[in-house]
Structure formats: C-alpha cells, structure tokens
Amino acid sequence: AEAAKAAGALYFVSRLGDGTDPAALKDAAAVAFKQGVACALFAADPVKGKAMCYVSVPPSVTGLDLKGWLDAACAPIEGKGGGGKGGTAQGQGNKLEGLAAAIAAAEKFAATA
C-alpha cells in the first residue's frame, strides 16, 4: 500500500501467498484503506479448494465501484461475494485455476473505472 501511494497510484491488485488466512487479507486491505489506496487482494486455499478475494475502496478513491469490482474479480473463480460495507467487501469461489484470470479482471475493472 505504501509503495502504491508513493507512486501516486489510486489502487493496486495483488496475490498473496497460497494458504494466506482470510483475516490476513482483511488486515492487509485495512492498511491500504487507511493509506487512501484501493486494493483487490487474492489468495488461494489449496486445502479447501477455494480462491479468496478481498477488495477495499476508501472514500478518497472516487469512480471505483466496490461491488462491481468484487463481482468482476469473483466471476473467473466462479465465486460470489457480499455487498460490502464500510468500503470493503469479500468473496470466494471454487475455481482455483481461475485465479490468474480473476486478478486480470480486477486490474481491467479498476483501470477502466
């Protein structure tokens, strides 16, 4: 988040290590939120066969729809997510092999917002 902010970026998309705890995704997104940078974070849980996504969009980032971003990110992993609140939302899907496409979809959505 600090590197993205220092570079003047309004958002970043990143994949964390496989097996990353969902709480760690939430914590990382909270750090970015506090820095005023939107993010879409992904991780795979190979044991459970799940791909996870956590998005956050702080109020200072306008024009980037939280729910739309989550939906775009979750589609390739055949997932769904919540409506989000407080500028954050999370989702998961069962298609681990779609994770790279999900990351690309999140990048594309944010770049065109």
N, C-alpha and C positions, 0 to 999 in steps of 0.2 A: 504494500500500500504506500509506504513512504517513497519507494522508487518511482511508482506511478505518479504520485503527487509531485515529486521533484521534477519529473519530466514534463509536467503540465498536462498529464493525461486525466481525463474525466472518469475513465473506467479501465478495468483490466479483467482478463479471463485467465484462469489458471487451473491446472490439475494438480492436486495434492497427491501424496503417495498412497498407493493401494493400502487398504486397511485403516485409513485415517478415520478416527472416531467422528461421528456426526457432530458431537459437541465441539470438536476442534474446528470443523468447517464454520460453525456458527460463531465461534470466538474470533476466527480469522476475518470473517465478514464484518464483525463488530468493529474490529480495529480499522478496517478500510472505511467503514461508515463514519467513524469518528474523525478520520483524516479528510472526509469530504470527497472520497473516491468511491464510485460504484464498482461492484465486482460480481463476477459469477465464478464460483468455486466448485470444482468437481472432485470426486474421489470414487474409487471402486472398492467394493467389499466382495472380494472373490469367494470368501467363505459362504456368505449369504446369497451370492449371485445378484447383488444389487449395485446399481450405479446411482450415486447421490449428487445432488446439485443444491447449492445454497446461493441465493442472489441477494444483494442489498443495493439500494439506491437511496443515498442521502438526499435531503431536501435541496441541497445546493446543486445537484445534478438534475437539470430540467430536460424534459423531452424524452426521457428513457422510461418507458412503462414497465413497472416492476412485474406485474402479472404476465404481460406479453413476453417479456424477456424470459421468465421462468418457463412459460409454455413453449417457446421456441427451443429452449435448451433441453426440455424434457421429451420433446417429440422423438428424436432419434434413439432415445433409450427406452421408448415405449412406456414412458412414465407419466406421472401426473403430480401436481403439487397443490399446495394450499393457496388461498387467495392472498396471503401475506398480510402483515400488519406492521406498522411502525417502520416501514421502508425495507422490510426483509421478508423473504419467502423461501421455502424449501420444497424440494421434490425428489422423487426417486423412481427408478424404473428397473425392469428385469433384464434389459438387453445390454449386457456389459460391452458387447462388441460394437455398440453404437456410441460409445463414449467419445471417440475422436470426432465423430460427426456432430455430437451434441456440443462439443467445445467450439467447433467451426460455426455451428448455427448461432451460438451465443455471441461469438465475435461478429458475425454478419449482422445480427439484430442490433447490437449496440452501435456498430459502425454506421448503420443507416438510420438510426434514431435521430 
